[in-house]
Amino acid sequence: LDEVWWALTTRMHPRDGIHIAEGKVANPLIPWLRPDERVTNETAGVYFDARFPPSWDPEYRARHCAIVDFEHAWPAEVRERVLGRWTEYGYRNGPGRPPGAGPAEGA
């Protein structure tokens, strides 16, 4: 699920990646259905497309679509310094540990 959230927040264009599909069969157990949708048994659905358009030139994609995160954007020595001081920065959990997972090792 982390990868899905990452793709939605870093790869999906808000204008081009959100699609509303009308005329979907409604599930009567969905609490947000309007009264008219319950009668017609039709509602809308939403689809999220977080892919880069295949029409983009490979050179453009290579130049502008690189992964930019802690692991890929920083040299190893910088990452090691940051991780070595992680709890000093006030973080209770190590990187990638969910909130409430308990103290980071050695903290």
DRENDO-1510 file (C-alpha; in Angstrom, 1 decimal, always signed):
<recs>
REC; n; res; u; v; w
REC; 1; LEU; +0.0; +0.0; +0.0 .
REC; 2; ASP; +3.0; +2.3; +0.6 .
REC; 3; GLU; +3.9; +2.1; -3.1 .
REC; 4; VAL; +0.4; +2.9; -4.1 .
REC; 5; TRP; +0.3; +6.0; -1.9 .
REC; 6; TRP; +3.7; +7.0; -3.2 .
REC; 7; ALA; +2.6; +6.7; -6.8 .
REC; 8; LEU; -0.6; +8.7; -6.1 .
REC; 9; THR; +1.3; +11.5; -4.4 .
REC; 10; THR; +4.3; +11.7; -6.7 .
REC; 11; ARG; +3.2; +10.5; -10.1 .
REC; 12; MET; -0.4; +11.3; -10.6 .
REC; 13; HIS; -1.3; +14.6; -12.4 .
REC; 14; PRO; -4.4; +16.0; -10.6 .
REC; 15; ARG; -6.0; +17.1; -13.9 .
REC; 16; ASP; -5.1; +14.1; -16.1 .
REC; 17; GLY; -5.0; +11.3; -13.6 .
REC; 18; ILE; -8.4; +11.4; -11.9 .
REC; 19; HIS; -11.3; +9.9; -13.9 .
REC; 20; ILE; -14.9; +9.9; -12.9 .
REC; 21; ALA; -17.0; +7.1; -14.4 .
REC; 22; GLU; -20.7; +7.6; -14.5 .
REC; 23; GLY; -23.4; +4.9; -14.7 .
REC; 24; LYS; -21.7; +2.4; -12.4 .
REC; 25; VAL; -23.8; -0.3; -10.7 .
REC; 26; ALA; -24.4; +0.9; -7.1 .
REC; 27; ASN; -23.8; -1.3; -4.1 .
REC; 28; PRO; -26.8; -0.6; -1.8 .
REC; 29; LEU; -24.5; -1.0; +1.2 .
REC; 30; ILE; -22.5; +2.1; +0.4 .
REC; 31; PRO; -23.7; +4.8; +2.9 .
REC; 32; TRP; -22.9; +7.8; +0.7 .
REC; 33; LEU; -25.4; +6.9; -2.0 .
REC; 34; ARG; -28.0; +9.5; -2.6 .
REC; 35; PRO; -31.7; +8.5; -2.5 .
REC; 36; ASP; -32.1; +8.8; -6.3 .
REC; 37; GLU; -29.0; +6.5; -6.8 .
REC; 38; ARG; -30.6; +3.9; -4.5 .
REC; 39; VAL; -33.7; +4.0; -6.7 .
REC; 40; THR; -31.9; +3.8; -10.0 .
REC; 41; ASN; -29.1; +1.5; -8.6 .
REC; 42; GLU; -26.6; +3.7; -10.5 .
REC; 43; THR; -23.8; +5.8; -9.2 .
REC; 44; ALA; -20.3; +7.1; -10.2 .
REC; 45; GLY; -16.9; +5.6; -9.6 .
REC; 46; VAL; -13.4; +7.1; -9.6 .
REC; 47; TYR; -10.3; +5.8; -11.1 .
REC; 48; PHE; -6.8; +7.1; -10.4 .
REC; 49; ASP; -4.1; +6.8; -13.1 .
REC; 50; ALA; -0.6; +7.4; -11.7 .
REC; 51; ARG; +1.3; +6.3; -14.9 .
REC; 52; PHE; +3.4; +8.5; -17.0 .
REC; 53; PRO; +1.9; +9.0; -20.4 .
REC; 54; PRO; +3.4; +6.5; -22.9 .
REC; 55; SER; +3.5; +9.3; -25.5 .
REC; 56; TRP; +6.3; +11.1; -23.5 .
REC; 57; ASP; +9.7; +10.9; -25.2 .
REC; 58; PRO; +12.0; +8.5; -23.4 .
REC; 59; GLU; +14.7; +11.2; -23.1 .
REC; 60; TYR; +12.2; +13.5; -21.4 .
REC; 61; ARG; +11.2; +10.8; -19.0 .
REC; 62; ALA; +14.8; +10.0; -18.2 .
REC; 63; ARG; +15.5; +13.6; -17.5 .
REC; 64; HIS; +12.3; +14.6; -15.5 .
REC; 65; CYS; +10.9; +11.4; -14.0 .
REC; 66; ALA; +13.6; +10.0; -11.8 .
REC; 67; ILE; +12.8; +8.8; -8.4 .
REC; 68; VAL; +13.6; +11.5; -5.9 .
REC; 69; ASP; +13.4; +10.2; -2.4 .
REC; 70; PHE; +15.8; +9.7; +0.5 .
REC; 71; GLU; +17.3; +6.5; -0.9 .
REC; 72; HIS; +17.8; +7.7; -4.4 .
REC; 73; ALA; +18.5; +11.4; -4.2 .
REC; 74; TRP; +21.2; +11.6; -1.5 .
REC; 75; PRO; +24.8; +10.1; -1.4 .
REC; 76; ALA; +25.4; +7.2; +1.0 .
REC; 77; GLU; +27.5; +9.3; +3.4 .
REC; 78; VAL; +24.6; +11.9; +3.8 .
REC; 79; ARG; +22.1; +9.1; +4.4 .
REC; 80; GLU; +24.3; +7.5; +7.0 .
REC; 81; ARG; +24.8; +10.8; +8.8 .
REC; 82; VAL; +21.1; +11.5; +8.9 .
REC; 83; LEU; +20.2; +8.0; +10.0 .
REC; 84; GLY; +22.9; +8.1; +12.7 .
REC; 85; ARG; +21.3; +11.2; +14.2 .
REC; 86; TRP; +17.6; +10.2; +13.6 .
REC; 87; THR; +16.5; +10.2; +17.2 .
REC; 88; GLU; +18.5; +13.4; +17.8 .
REC; 89; TYR; +16.2; +15.1; +15.3 .
REC; 90; GLY; +13.3; +14.2; +17.5 .
REC; 91; TYR; +11.9; +11.2; +15.6 .
REC; 92; ARG; +10.8; +8.3; +17.8 .
REC; 93; ASN; +10.6; +5.8; +15.0 .
REC; 94; GLY; +13.3; +4.9; +12.5 .
REC; 95; PRO; +12.6; +5.7; +8.8 .
REC; 96; GLY; +10.0; +3.4; +7.4 .
REC; 97; ARG; +8.6; +2.5; +10.8 .
REC; 98; PRO; +4.9; +3.3; +11.3 .
REC; 99; PRO; +3.9; +5.7; +14.1 .
REC; 100; GLY; +3.3; +3.8; +17.4 .
REC; 101; ALA; +5.7; +1.0; +16.4 .
REC; 102; GLY; +7.7; +1.7; +19.6 .
REC; 103; PRO; +11.0; +3.4; +20.0 .
REC; 104; ALA; +13.7; +3.0; +17.4 .
REC; 105; GLU; +16.4; +0.5; +18.2 .
REC; 106; GLY; +19.0; +2.0; +20.5 .
REC; 107; ALA; +16.8; +4.9; +21.4 .
</recs>
